[in-house]
Amino acid sequence: MGTYSLFMSALVLVPLAAQQASDSQDATPAPSGVEASVRKRALDFYSLQSESKFRQAEAFVCEDSKDKYYNSQKQKWLSVNIIGVRLEDQDQKALVSMALETMQNTMAGPFHVTMPLVTYWRAEGDSWCLFYPEPESAGRKTPFGVMSPGDPGDKTKKSLQITPVSPDAIMQGVKASRQQLHLNGRATSSDQIEIKNTLPGIVDLELSQVKVPGLKLTLSASQLKANETAILKAEFNPSDKRELRSVKTKVVVQPLGHEIPIAISFDAQPQN
């Protein structure tokens, strides 16, 4: 399947919106530093594939993965977007979540789909190269399902089940039940919200802390499988009676890089 020959146990194909840009472009503003370098390499690699320049794209592949690249099926993508980047191993490796538009042939005829895919990159020298991760016994868990490297030349794989979702499903696949927590600024109080993963695979949650004396934020789980829910709880025990302003925190969904903003207000009335 495609350049990576990575077979998903739960492949999600996203129907194209009524109007989508045909040129390859980044889904979000490019950040600075290491992540920006990874994004540029991934975009350049898939842009070459979009132009059917597969031999030139070979220069972006790590040396120990070139054989697998040679043997893999090559795909001409109609558009390329980066959903998010997750850096690992002290910024020496990166998981890049992609949304790649292609043409799918069916019994009803061809139609455009956007295929989510997690790609793997490694720092070598002063640049980044694409690599195939070593096989894992149960496959590698991603937001889009369990993926396991297969033999690029194996054409005996059965067709994978396709589950249509909305174009916003990837970025909106992890949601909060609400985006505001209400606390009493003059008394001990607490509030909580739910964060649910509706994607077919696993995601990590990272909670940003805020410095307010007496405020404690906790997340019941740092990792969610499909359809699992985490509880974000705020507890407040004021040490004085000074007036407090609303503050903001966020939960970052990795490796998508999606941020769920959460406002914390101190306007709740005391309960009788």
Secondary structure, DSSP 8 states (H G I E B T S, - for coil): -TTTTEEESS-EEEE--SS--SS---SS---STHHHHHHHHHHHHHHHHHTT-HHHHGGGB-GGGHHHHHHS-----SEEEEEEEEEETTTTEEEEEEEEEEEEEETTEEEEEEEEEEEEEEEETTEEEE------TT-EEETTEEEEE--TT---------EE--TTTTTTSEEES-SEEE-BTTS-EEEEEEEEE-SSS-EEEEE-----TTEEEEES-SEE-TT-EEEEEEEE--SS------EEEEEEEETTTEEEEEEEE-B-----
